[in-house]
Amino acid sequence: MLEEVERWLSRRSWSVADRPLSQLGAAKRASGTTVSVVLPALDEEETVGEIVAEIRRELVERVPLVDELVVLDSGSRDRTAEVARAAGARVVRRDDVLPRLPAVPGKGEVLWRSLLVTSGDVVAFVDADLREFSADFVTGIVGPLLTDPDVQFVKAMYDRPLTLADGVGAGQGGRVTELVARPLLNLHWPRLAGFVQPLGGEYAARRSLLERLPFPVGYGVELGLLVDALHTVGLDALAQVDVGVRRHRHQDGQALGRMAAAIYRTAQLRLARGHLVRPELTQFVRGASGFEPRTYAVDTEERPPMAEVAEYVARRAA
C-alpha cells in the first residue's frame, strides 16, 4: 500500500506553479469547460470581500478563468451578503435554494445546495474566512481539471500556521486533521494517506462527480466527499496541489471537539452503514457551581446525490 501511495504522490501531487495562468486559459478555451467558484459563508464580513475581489480581479477580469462566482450565505447576521455583493459576487441565500426541503445548519448542507444554483462543469469550493488570500488557491485546484481529463477531484494542500495571541506556531494548524482525520484515513482508507490536507476547505471537482455523491450536512463533508470520491472514481482520478500558506480564523477547543465527533461519525457511517444509533457528544464548561455538561447532537444527516433530486434533474434538462 505504501508503494501505491508513493506512486500516486509522484503522479498526482503538483505545485500551483506547474500550471501558469496562460496554460490554464488556453486549456479552458480549447475544452470549453466552464468553472464555478462557490464560497460558503456565515458571518464572514471581515474576509469575504477581499476574497471575492481577488478572484474577480485576477480570474474574471484579468484572465477569464472563472465563469461564475457565488457566495452562498447560510444565514449571516452581519454584512456578509452586502460586502460580497459589493465586491462582485452573486449572493444566494441558503434558504432560497430548494425551499421544499427545510435547510439544516452545516457547511455540507450549503455546499450540496450550491449545485442547484451553479452551472459550471467544474465547481470549486473556497472557504470565506481566509486571510491574505491569493487567487492561487483557485488556479491551483482547478488547474488539473482543465488540463488533465483523467482528473476528477482536486484538493489544495498548504502550510497551516496556528495564529495565537503571542505569535504564530508554525505547522500547528489543522489539529483535527492530525488527531482524527489522518489516523482514520491511514487505518481504514490507507490509499488516501497521501493527502496532506484531507479536511481542507479548498477543493474542486467535476460536476459530473459531485452530483453523484452524498453530502454529509455538517463538518464531516470534506472527509465524506474524499472517501466517496475514492470509491466512485478511484485513486488515480484524485489529485492535490500545493498553493502555499493558508491563514484563517481558528476555532476553540470545544468547537474542534464537535468537529472531531462529526468527522468520526462520518467515517463510522461509511464503515458500517445502517447499524448505528444517532450519537451525542457531551462537553464541559465551568459555571458558577463548577463544571457543567453541555450535550450536542453530532451531525449525522446526509443529503442524497444531487443527481437524484427532481429539481436538479429538471434544471439540468432545461
Buried (B, 14 or more C-beta within 10 A) or exposed (E): EEEBBEEBBEEBBBEBEBBEBEBBBEBBEEEEBBBBBBBBBBBBBBBBBBBBBBBBEBBBEEBEBBBBBBBBBBBBEBBBBEBBBEBBBBBBBBEEBBEEEEBEEBBBBBBBBBBBBBBBBBBBBBBBBBEEBBBBBBBBBBBBBBBBEEBBBBBBBBBBBBBEEEEEEEEBBBBBBEEBBBEBBEEEBEBBBBBBBBBBBBBBBBBEBBBBBBBBBBBBBBBBBBBBBBEBBEBBBBBBBBBBEBBBEBEEEBEBBBBBBBBBBBBBBBEEEEEEEEBEBEBEEEEEEEEEEEEBBBBBBBBEBBBEBEBBEEEBEE
